[in-house]
Amino acid sequence: MKVIEQLAFQKKLAALIEGGKARIKHTGQIVELKRVSEHGISVVSFRTGGEYFISNKYLEPVYSVH
């Protein structure tokens, strides 16, 4: 795989995906992404319940490999 292809692949992986999971950078808590906005705000759902707005800069995508 060429370096350019690797960089393009990393950009795809670095995106927050609606319906996926993300980790809050400061706490390490895993949340579900209900809605993702290009304006920098996402709606997240916690396991304990409730949906909240959170800035995308505090979230990092979580990927599971099966």
mmCIF file of the N, C-alpha and C atoms, coordinates in Angstrom:
data_MODEL
# 
_entry.id   MODEL 
# 
loop_
_atom_site.group_PDB 
_atom_site.id 
_atom_site.type_symbol 
_atom_site.label_atom_id 
_atom_site.label_alt_id 
_atom_site.label_comp_id 
_atom_site.label_asym_id 
_atom_site.label_entity_id 
_atom_site.label_seq_id 
_atom_site.pdbx_PDB_ins_code 
_atom_site.Cartn_x 
_atom_site.Cartn_y 
_atom_site.Cartn_z 
_atom_site.occupancy 
_atom_site.B_iso_or_equiv 
_atom_site.pdbx_formal_charge 
_atom_site.auth_seq_id 
_atom_site.auth_comp_id 
_atom_site.auth_asym_id 
_atom_site.auth_atom_id 
_atom_site.pdbx_PDB_model_num 
ATOM 1   N N  . MET A 1 1  ? 0.854   -1.178 0.000  1.00 0.00 ? 1  MET A N  1 
ATOM 2   C CA . MET A 1 1  ? 0.000   0.000  0.000  1.00 0.00 ? 1  MET A CA 1 
ATOM 3   C C  . MET A 1 1  ? 0.896   1.237  0.000  1.00 0.00 ? 1  MET A C  1 
ATOM 4   N N  . LYS A 1 2  ? 0.610   2.157  -0.866 1.00 0.00 ? 2  LYS A N  1 
ATOM 5   C CA . LYS A 1 2  ? 1.397   3.383  -0.968 1.00 0.00 ? 2  LYS A CA 1 
ATOM 6   C C  . LYS A 1 2  ? 1.077   4.325  0.185  1.00 0.00 ? 2  LYS A C  1 
ATOM 7   N N  . VAL A 1 3  ? 1.988   5.233  0.443  1.00 0.00 ? 3  VAL A N  1 
ATOM 8   C CA . VAL A 1 3  ? 1.824   6.185  1.532  1.00 0.00 ? 3  VAL A CA 1 
ATOM 9   C C  . VAL A 1 3  ? 0.565   7.024  1.339  1.00 0.00 ? 3  VAL A C  1 
ATOM 10  N N  . ILE A 1 4  ? 0.292   7.452  0.128  1.00 0.00 ? 4  ILE A N  1 
ATOM 11  C CA . ILE A 1 4  ? -0.900  8.264  -0.150 1.00 0.00 ? 4  ILE A CA 1 
ATOM 12  C C  . ILE A 1 4  ? -2.165  7.466  0.149  1.00 0.00 ? 4  ILE A C  1 
ATOM 13  N N  . GLU A 1 5  ? -2.182  6.196  -0.211 1.00 0.00 ? 5  GLU A N  1 
ATOM 14  C CA . GLU A 1 5  ? -3.338  5.346  0.072  1.00 0.00 ? 5  GLU A CA 1 
ATOM 15  C C  . GLU A 1 5  ? -3.511  5.160  1.571  1.00 0.00 ? 5  GLU A C  1 
ATOM 16  N N  . GLN A 1 6  ? -2.405  5.017  2.311  1.00 0.00 ? 6  GLN A N  1 
ATOM 17  C CA . GLN A 1 6  ? -2.483  4.868  3.760  1.00 0.00 ? 6  GLN A CA 1 
ATOM 18  C C  . GLN A 1 6  ? -3.058  6.117  4.409  1.00 0.00 ? 6  GLN A C  1 
ATOM 19  N N  . LEU A 1 7  ? -2.621  7.288  3.955  1.00 0.00 ? 7  LEU A N  1 
ATOM 20  C CA . LEU A 1 7  ? -3.139  8.535  4.510  1.00 0.00 ? 7  LEU A CA 1 
ATOM 21  C C  . LEU A 1 7  ? -4.622  8.704  4.211  1.00 0.00 ? 7  LEU A C  1 
ATOM 22  N N  . ALA A 1 8  ? -5.048  8.362  3.020  1.00 0.00 ? 8  ALA A N  1 
ATOM 23  C CA . ALA A 1 8  ? -6.464  8.445  2.659  1.00 0.00 ? 8  ALA A CA 1 
ATOM 24  C C  . ALA A 1 8  ? -7.284  7.482  3.510  1.00 0.00 ? 8  ALA A C  1 
ATOM 25  N N  . PHE A 1 9  ? -6.754  6.299  3.764  1.00 0.00 ? 9  PHE A N  1 
ATOM 26  C CA . PHE A 1 9  ? -7.448  5.307  4.585  1.00 0.00 ? 9  PHE A CA 1 
ATOM 27  C C  . PHE A 1 9  ? -7.574  5.801  6.022  1.00 0.00 ? 9  PHE A C  1 
ATOM 28  N N  . GLN A 1 10 ? -6.526  6.438  6.559  1.00 0.00 ? 10 GLN A N  1 
ATOM 29  C CA . GLN A 1 10 ? -6.567  6.966  7.917  1.00 0.00 ? 10 GLN A CA 1 
ATOM 30  C C  . GLN A 1 10 ? -7.600  8.076  8.048  1.00 0.00 ? 10 GLN A C  1 
ATOM 31  N N  . LYS A 1 11 ? -7.745  8.909  7.015  1.00 0.00 ? 11 LYS A N  1 
ATOM 32  C CA . LYS A 1 11 ? -8.747  9.972  7.063  1.00 0.00 ? 11 LYS A CA 1 
ATOM 33  C C  . LYS A 1 11 ? -10.147 9.385  7.145  1.00 0.00 ? 11 LYS A C  1 
ATOM 34  N N  . LYS A 1 12 ? -10.392 8.295  6.423  1.00 0.00 ? 12 LYS A N  1 
ATOM 35  C CA . LYS A 1 12 ? -11.697 7.645  6.479  1.00 0.00 ? 12 LYS A CA 1 
ATOM 36  C C  . LYS A 1 12 ? -11.948 7.079  7.865  1.00 0.00 ? 12 LYS A C  1 
ATOM 37  N N  . LEU A 1 13 ? -10.919 6.506  8.497  1.00 0.00 ? 13 LEU A N  1 
ATOM 38  C CA . LEU A 1 13 ? -11.067 5.922  9.820  1.00 0.00 ? 13 LEU A CA 1 
ATOM 39  C C  . LEU A 1 13 ? -11.243 6.978  10.901 1.00 0.00 ? 13 LEU A C  1 
ATOM 40  N N  . ALA A 1 14 ? -10.710 8.172  10.688 1.00 0.00 ? 14 ALA A N  1 
ATOM 41  C CA . ALA A 1 14 ? -10.741 9.213  11.702 1.00 0.00 ? 14 ALA A CA 1 
ATOM 42  C C  . ALA A 1 14 ? -12.093 9.915  11.788 1.00 0.00 ? 14 ALA A C  1 
ATOM 43  N N  . ALA A 1 15 ? -13.044 9.551  10.960 1.00 0.00 ? 15 ALA A N  1 
ATOM 44  C CA . ALA A 1 15 ? -14.338 10.230 10.936 1.00 0.00 ? 15 ALA A CA 1 
ATOM 45  C C  . ALA A 1 15 ? -15.287 9.637  11.974 1.00 0.00 ? 15 ALA A C  1 
ATOM 46  N N  . LEU A 1 16 ? -16.089 10.500 12.575 1.00 0.00 ? 16 LEU A N  1 
ATOM 47  C CA . LEU A 1 16 ? -17.149 10.045 13.469 1.00 0.00 ? 16 LEU A CA 1 
ATOM 48  C C  . LEU A 1 16 ? -18.321 9.596  12.609 1.00 0.00 ? 16 LEU A C  1 
ATOM 49  N N  . ILE A 1 17 ? -18.853 8.426  12.899 1.00 0.00 ? 17 ILE A N  1 
ATOM 50  C CA . ILE A 1 17 ? -19.907 7.844  12.079 1.00 0.00 ? 17 ILE A CA 1 
ATOM 51  C C  . ILE A 1 17 ? -21.189 7.755  12.897 1.00 0.00 ? 17 ILE A C  1 
ATOM 52  N N  . GLU A 1 18 ? -22.268 8.286  12.341 1.00 0.00 ? 18 GLU A N  1 
ATOM 53  C CA . GLU A 1 18 ? -23.567 8.243  13.000 1.00 0.00 ? 18 GLU A CA 1 
ATOM 54  C C  . GLU A 1 18 ? -23.974 6.792  13.236 1.00 0.00 ? 18 GLU A C  1 
ATOM 55  N N  . GLY A 1 19 ? -24.402 6.491  14.461 1.00 0.00 ? 19 GLY A N  1 
ATOM 56  C CA . GLY A 1 19 ? -24.773 5.125  14.817 1.00 0.00 ? 19 GLY A CA 1 
ATOM 57  C C  . GLY A 1 19 ? -23.603 4.314  15.346 1.00 0.00 ? 19 GLY A C  1 
ATOM 58  N N  . GLY A 1 20 ? -22.394 4.867  15.251 1.00 0.00 ? 20 GLY A N  1 
ATOM 59  C CA . GLY A 1 20 ? -21.199 4.182  15.739 1.00 0.00 ? 20 GLY A CA 1 
ATOM 60  C C  . GLY A 1 20 ? -20.913 4.539  17.186 1.00 0.00 ? 20 GLY A C  1 
ATOM 61  N N  . LYS A 1 21 ? -19.737 4.169  17.627 1.00 0.00 ? 21 LYS A N  1 
ATOM 62  C CA . LYS A 1 21 ? -19.330 4.461  18.995 1.00 0.00 ? 21 LYS A CA 1 
ATOM 63  C C  . LYS A 1 21 ? -18.142 5.408  18.986 1.00 0.00 ? 21 LYS A C  1 
ATOM 64  N N  . ALA A 1 22 ? -18.031 6.177  20.064 1.00 0.00 ? 22 ALA A N  1 
ATOM 65  C CA . ALA A 1 22 ? -16.920 7.108  20.219 1.00 0.00 ? 22 ALA A CA 1 
ATOM 66  C C  . ALA A 1 22 ? -16.486 7.111  21.675 1.00 0.00 ? 22 ALA A C  1 
ATOM 67  N N  . ARG A 1 23 ? -15.260 7.546  21.905 1.00 0.00 ? 23 ARG A N  1 
ATOM 68  C CA . ARG A 1 23 ? -14.718 7.666  23.260 1.00 0.00 ? 23 ARG A CA 1 
ATOM 69  C C  . ARG A 1 23 ? -14.569 9.147  23.572 1.00 0.00 ? 23 ARG A C  1 
ATOM 70  N N  . ILE A 1 24 ? -15.004 9.540  24.771 1.00 0.00 ? 24 ILE A N  1 
ATOM 71  C CA . ILE A 1 24 ? -14.790 10.908 25.225 1.00 0.00 ? 24 ILE A CA 1 
ATOM 72  C C  . ILE A 1 24 ? -13.334 11.002 25.667 1.00 0.00 ? 24 ILE A C  1 
ATOM 73  N N  . LYS A 1 25 ? -12.579 11.907 25.074 1.00 0.00 ? 25 LYS A N  1 
ATOM 74  C CA . LYS A 1 25 ? -11.131 11.978 25.295 1.00 0.00 ? 25 LYS A CA 1 
ATOM 75  C C  . LYS A 1 25 ? -10.763 12.195 26.758 1.00 0.00 ? 25 LYS A C  1 
ATOM 76  N N  . HIS A 1 26 ? -11.483 13.045 27.462 1.00 0.00 ? 26 HIS A N  1 
ATOM 77  C CA . HIS A 1 26 ? -11.104 13.404 28.828 1.00 0.00 ? 26 HIS A CA 1 
ATOM 78  C C  . HIS A 1 26 ? -11.432 12.319 29.844 1.00 0.00 ? 26 HIS A C  1 
ATOM 79  N N  . THR A 1 27 ? -12.507 11.587 29.630 1.00 0.00 ? 27 THR A N  1 
ATOM 80  C CA . THR A 1 27 ? -12.939 10.594 30.616 1.00 0.00 ? 27 THR A CA 1 
ATOM 81  C C  . THR A 1 27 ? -12.705 9.159  30.178 1.00 0.00 ? 27 THR A C  1 
ATOM 82  N N  . GLY A 1 28 ? -12.583 8.930  28.874 1.00 0.00 ? 28 GLY A N  1 
ATOM 83  C CA . GLY A 1 28 ? -12.409 7.571  28.370 1.00 0.00 ? 28 GLY A CA 1 
ATOM 84  C C  . GLY A 1 28 ? -13.710 6.801  28.257 1.00 0.00 ? 28 GLY A C  1 
ATOM 85  N N  . GLN A 1 29 ? -14.832 7.454  28.548 1.00 0.00 ? 29 GLN A N  1 
ATOM 86  C CA . GLN A 1 29 ? -16.132 6.784  28.498 1.00 0.00 ? 29 GLN A CA 1 
ATOM 87  C C  . GLN A 1 29 ? -16.567 6.562  27.053 1.00 0.00 ? 29 GLN A C  1 
ATOM 88  N N  . ILE A 1 30 ? -17.138 5.378  26.798 1.00 0.00 ? 30 ILE A N  1 
ATOM 89  C CA . ILE A 1 30 ? -17.633 5.032  25.471 1.00 0.00 ? 30 ILE A CA 1 
ATOM 90  C C  . ILE A 1 30 ? -19.097 5.458  25.368 1.00 0.00 ? 30 ILE A C  1 
ATOM 91  N N  . VAL A 1 31 ? -19.435 6.168  24.293 1.00 0.00 ? 31 VAL A N  1 
ATOM 92  C CA . VAL A 1 31 ? -20.803 6.629  24.062 1.00 0.00 ? 31 VAL A CA 1 
ATOM 93  C C  . VAL A 1 31 ? -21.224 6.234  22.653 1.00 0.00 ? 31 VAL A C  1 
ATOM 94  N N  . GLU A 1 32 ? -22.534 6.204  22.425 1.00 0.00 ? 32 GLU A N  1 
ATOM 95  C CA . GLU A 1 32 ? -23.067 5.924  21.091 1.00 0.00 ? 32 GLU A CA 1 
ATOM 96  C C  . GLU A 1 32 ? -23.405 7.246  20.414 1.00 0.00 ? 32 GLU A C  1 
ATOM 97  N N  . LEU A 1 33 ? -23.038 7.363  19.149 1.00 0.00 ? 33 LEU A N  1 
ATOM 98  C CA . LEU A 1 33 ? -23.310 8.588  18.394 1.00 0.00 ? 33 LEU A CA 1 
ATOM 99  C C  . LEU A 1 33 ? -24.693 8.500  17.761 1.00 0.00 ? 33 LEU A C  1 
ATOM 100 N N  . LYS A 1 34 ? -25.607 9.331  18.216 1.00 0.00 ? 34 LYS A N  1 
ATOM 101 C CA . LYS A 1 34 ? -26.959 9.354  17.659 1.00 0.00 ? 34 LYS A CA 1 
ATOM 102 C C  . LYS A 1 34 ? -27.007 10.198 16.389 1.00 0.00 ? 34 LYS A C  1 
ATOM 103 N N  . ARG A 1 35 ? -26.419 11.401 16.453 1.00 0.00 ? 35 ARG A N  1 
ATOM 104 C CA . ARG A 1 35 ? -26.358 12.308 15.309 1.00 0.00 ? 35 ARG A CA 1 
ATOM 105 C C  . ARG A 1 35 ? -24.999 12.989 15.282 1.00 0.00 ? 35 ARG A C  1 
ATOM 106 N N  . VAL A 1 36 ? -24.444 13.127 14.099 1.00 0.00 ? 36 VAL A N  1 
ATOM 107 C CA . VAL A 1 36 ? -23.152 13.796 13.926 1.00 0.00 ? 36 VAL A CA 1 
ATOM 108 C C  . VAL A 1 36 ? -23.361 14.968 12.978 1.00 0.00 ? 36 VAL A C  1 
ATOM 109 N N  . SER A 1 37 ? -22.922 16.138 13.403 1.00 0.00 ? 37 SER A N  1 
ATOM 110 C CA . SER A 1 37 ? -23.072 17.344 12.597 1.00 0.00 ? 37 SER A CA 1 
ATOM 111 C C  . SER A 1 37 ? -21.718 17.795 12.072 1.00 0.00 ? 37 SER A C  1 
ATOM 112 N N  . GLU A 1 38 ? -21.708 18.327 10.866 1.00 0.00 ? 38 GLU A N  1 
ATOM 113 C CA . GLU A 1 38 ? -20.481 18.888 10.306 1.00 0.00 ? 38 GLU A CA 1 
ATOM 114 C C  . GLU A 1 38 ? -20.153 20.237 10.939 1.00 0.00 ? 38 GLU A C  1 
ATOM 115 N N  . HIS A 1 39 ? -21.059 20.762 11.750 1.00 0.00 ? 39 HIS A N  1 
ATOM 116 C CA . HIS A 1 39 ? -20.841 22.045 12.406 1.00 0.00 ? 39 HIS A CA 1 
ATOM 117 C C  . HIS A 1 39 ? -20.056 21.894 13.701 1.00 0.00 ? 39 HIS A C  1 
ATOM 118 N N  . GLY A 1 40 ? -19.704 20.659 14.075 1.00 0.00 ? 40 GLY A N  1 
ATOM 119 C CA . GLY A 1 40 ? -18.853 20.446 15.236 1.00 0.00 ? 40 GLY A CA 1 
ATOM 120 C C  . GLY A 1 40 ? -19.557 19.973 16.490 1.00 0.00 ? 40 GLY A C  1 
ATOM 121 N N  . ILE A 1 41 ? -20.833 19.651 16.398 1.00 0.00 ? 41 ILE A N  1 
ATOM 122 C CA . ILE A 1 41 ? -21.591 19.190 17.562 1.00 0.00 ? 41 ILE A CA 1 
ATOM 123 C C  . ILE A 1 41 ? -22.220 17.838 17.240 1.00 0.00 ? 41 ILE A C  1 
ATOM 124 N N  . SER A 1 42 ? -22.170 16.919 18.213 1.00 0.00 ? 42 SER A N  1 
ATOM 125 C CA . SER A 1 42 ? -22.808 15.616 18.042 1.00 0.00 ? 42 SER A CA 1 
ATOM 126 C C  . SER A 1 42 ? -23.778 15.369 19.186 1.00 0.00 ? 42 SER A C  1 
ATOM 127 N N  . VAL A 1 43 ? -24.778 14.551 18.927 1.00 0.00 ? 43 VAL A N  1 
ATOM 128 C CA . VAL A 1 43 ? -25.692 14.092 19.967 1.00 0.00 ? 43 VAL A CA 1 
ATOM 129 C C  . VAL A 1 43 ? -25.233 12.694 20.340 1.00 0.00 ? 43 VAL A C  1 
ATOM 130 N N  . VAL A 1 44 ? -24.915 12.508 21.627 1.00 0.00 ? 44 VAL A N  1 
ATOM 131 C CA . VAL A 1 44 ? -24.422 11.215 22.085 1.00 0.00 ? 44 VAL A CA 1 
ATOM 132 C C  . VAL A 1 44 ? -25.374 10.636 23.114 1.00 0.00 ? 44 VAL A C  1 
ATOM 133 N N  . SER A 1 45 ? -25.368 9.312  23.207 1.00 0.00 ? 45 SER A N  1 
ATOM 134 C CA . SER A 1 45 ? -26.199 8.594  24.161 1.00 0.00 ? 45 SER A CA 1 
ATOM 135 C C  . SER A 1 45 ? -25.288 7.810  25.096 1.00 0.00 ? 45 SER A C  1 
ATOM 136 N N  . PHE A 1 46 ? -25.501 7.977  26.399 1.00 0.00 ? 46 PHE A N  1 
ATOM 137 C CA . PHE A 1 46 ? -24.730 7.245  27.396 1.00 0.00 ? 46 PHE A CA 1 
ATOM 138 C C  . PHE A 1 46 ? -25.419 5.926  27.721 1.00 0.00 ? 46 PHE A C  1 
ATOM 139 N N  . ARG A 1 47 ? -24.670 4.961  28.200 1.00 0.00 ? 47 ARG A N  1 
ATOM 140 C CA . ARG A 1 47 ? -25.251 3.662  28.577 1.00 0.00 ? 47 ARG A CA 1 
ATOM 141 C C  . ARG A 1 47 ? -26.258 3.804  29.708 1.00 0.00 ? 47 ARG A C  1 
ATOM 142 N N  . THR A 1 48 ? -26.011 4.747  30.605 1.00 0.00 ? 48 THR A N  1 
ATOM 143 C CA . THR A 1 48 ? -26.899 4.940  31.746 1.00 0.00 ? 48 THR A CA 1 
ATOM 144 C C  . THR A 1 48 ? -28.182 5.660  31.360 1.00 0.00 ? 48 THR A C  1 
ATOM 145 N N  . GLY A 1 49 ? -28.244 6.135  30.123 1.00 0.00 ? 49 GLY A N  1 
ATOM 146 C CA . GLY A 1 49 ? -29.443 6.811  29.638 1.00 0.00 ? 49 GLY A CA 1 
ATOM 147 C C  . GLY A 1 49 ? -29.198 8.287  29.414 1.00 0.00 ? 49 GLY A C  1 
ATOM 148 N N  . GLY A 1 50 ? -30.029 8.859  28.609 1.00 0.00 ? 50 GLY A N  1 
ATOM 149 C CA . GLY A 1 50 ? -29.940 10.286 28.322 1.00 0.00 ? 50 GLY A CA 1 
ATOM 150 C C  . GLY A 1 50 ? -29.147 10.578 27.067 1.00 0.00 ? 50 GLY A C  1 
ATOM 151 N N  . GLU A 1 51 ? -29.567 11.606 26.368 1.00 0.00 ? 51 GLU A N  1 
ATOM 152 C CA . GLU A 1 51 ? -28.878 12.066 25.168 1.00 0.00 ? 51 GLU A CA 1 
ATOM 153 C C  . GLU A 1 51 ? -28.410 13.495 25.414 1.00 0.00 ? 51 GLU A C  1 
ATOM 154 N N  . TYR A 1 52 ? -27.172 13.769 25.022 1.00 0.00 ? 52 TYR A N  1 
ATOM 155 C CA . TYR A 1 52 ? -26.570 15.062 25.286 1.00 0.00 ? 52 TYR A CA 1 
ATOM 156 C C  . TYR A 1 52 ? -25.820 15.553 24.063 1.00 0.00 ? 52 TYR A C  1 
ATOM 157 N N  . PHE A 1 53 ? -25.677 16.878 23.960 1.00 0.00 ? 53 PHE A N  1 
ATOM 158 C CA . PHE A 1 53 ? -24.847 17.495 22.927 1.00 0.00 ? 53 PHE A CA 1 
ATOM 159 C C  . PHE A 1 53 ? -23.412 17.527 23.441 1.00 0.00 ? 53 PHE A C  1 
ATOM 160 N N  . ILE A 1 54 ? -22.454 17.248 22.558 1.00 0.00 ? 54 ILE A N  1 
ATOM 161 C CA . ILE A 1 54 ? -21.045 17.334 22.925 1.00 0.00 ? 54 ILE A CA 1 
ATOM 162 C C  . ILE A 1 54 ? -20.253 17.752 21.689 1.00 0.00 ? 54 ILE A C  1 
ATOM 163 N N  . SER A 1 55 ? -19.220 18.526 21.912 1.00 0.00 ? 55 SER A N  1 
ATOM 164 C CA . SER A 1 55 ? -18.382 18.999 20.808 1.00 0.00 ? 55 SER A CA 1 
ATOM 165 C C  . SER A 1 55 ? -17.601 17.835 20.203 1.00 0.00 ? 55 SER A C  1 
ATOM 166 N N  . ASN A 1 56 ? -17.480 17.831 18.880 1.00 0.00 ? 56 ASN A N  1 
ATOM 167 C CA . ASN A 1 56 ? -16.747 16.766 18.192 1.00 0.00 ? 56 ASN A CA 1 
ATOM 168 C C  . ASN A 1 56 ? -15.269 16.740 18.567 1.00 0.00 ? 56 ASN A C  1 
ATOM 169 N N  . LYS A 1 57 ? -14.723 17.865 18.997 1.00 0.00 ? 57 LYS A N  1 
ATOM 170 C CA . LYS A 1 57 ? -13.295 17.886 19.332 1.00 0.00 ? 57 LYS A CA 1 
ATOM 171 C C  . LYS A 1 57 ? -12.995 17.097 20.607 1.00 0.00 ? 57 LYS A C  1 
ATOM 172 N N  . TYR A 1 58 ? -14.011 16.765 21.394 1.00 0.00 ? 58 TYR A N  1 
ATOM 173 C CA . TYR A 1 58 ? -13.817 15.958 22.596 1.00 0.00 ? 58 TYR A CA 1 
ATOM 174 C C  . TYR A 1 58 ? -14.070 14.474 22.350 1.00 0.00 ? 58 TYR A C  1 
ATOM 175 N N  . LEU A 1 59 ? -14.382 14.112 21.105 1.00 0.00 ? 59 LEU A N  1 
ATOM 176 C CA . LEU A 1 59 ? -14.696 12.722 20.774 1.00 0.00 ? 59 LEU A CA 1 
ATOM 177 C C  . LEU A 1 59 ? -13.643 12.139 19.847 1.00 0.00 ? 59 LEU A C  1 
ATOM 178 N N  . GLU A 1 60 ? -13.364 10.847 20.033 1.00 0.00 ? 60 GLU A N  1 
ATOM 179 C CA . GLU A 1 60 ? -12.518 10.126 19.082 1.00 0.00 ? 60 GLU A CA 1 
ATOM 180 C C  . GLU A 1 60 ? -13.226 8.822  18.735 1.00 0.00 ? 60 GLU A C  1 
ATOM 181 N N  . PRO A 1 61 ? -13.225 8.440  17.473 1.00 0.00 ? 61 PRO A N  1 
ATOM 182 C CA . PRO A 1 61 ? -13.951 7.243  17.045 1.00 0.00 ? 61 PRO A CA 1 
ATOM 183 C C  . PRO A 1 61 ? -13.366 5.973  17.648 1.00 0.00 ? 61 PRO A C  1 
ATOM 184 N N  . VAL A 1 62 ? -14.238 5.002  17.893 1.00 0.00 ? 62 VAL A N  1 
ATOM 185 C CA . VAL A 1 62 ? -13.835 3.690  18.407 1.00 0.00 ? 62 VAL A CA 1 
ATOM 186 C C  . VAL A 1 62 ? -14.219 2.665  17.360 1.00 0.00 ? 62 VAL A C  1 
ATOM 187 N N  . TYR A 1 63 ? -13.282 1.821  17.007 1.00 0.00 ? 63 TYR A N  1 
ATOM 188 C CA . TYR A 1 63 ? -13.528 0.802  15.991 1.00 0.00 ? 63 TYR A CA 1 
ATOM 189 C C  . TYR A 1 63 ? -13.358 -0.568 16.602 1.00 0.00 ? 63 TYR A C  1 
ATOM 190 N N  . SER A 1 64 ? -14.230 -1.473 16.235 1.00 0.00 ? 64 SER A N  1 
ATOM 191 C CA . SER A 1 64 ? -14.094 -2.859 16.681 1.00 0.00 ? 64 SER A CA 1 
ATOM 192 C C  . SER A 1 64 ? -13.687 -3.708 15.489 1.00 0.00 ? 64 SER A C  1 
ATOM 193 N N  . VAL A 1 65 ? -12.724 -4.573 15.707 1.00 0.00 ? 65 VAL A N  1 
ATOM 194 C CA . VAL A 1 65 ? -12.236 -5.444 14.649 1.00 0.00 ? 65 VAL A CA 1 
ATOM 195 C C  . VAL A 1 65 ? -12.709 -6.849 14.961 1.00 0.00 ? 65 VAL A C  1 
ATOM 196 N N  . HIS A 1 66 ? -13.428 -7.440 14.025 1.00 0.00 ? 66 HIS A N  1 
ATOM 197 C CA . HIS A 1 66 ? -13.954 -8.793 14.241 1.00 0.00 ? 66 HIS A CA 1 
ATOM 198 C C  . HIS A 1 66 ? -13.238 -9.776 13.373 1.00 0.00 ? 66 HIS A C  1 
# 
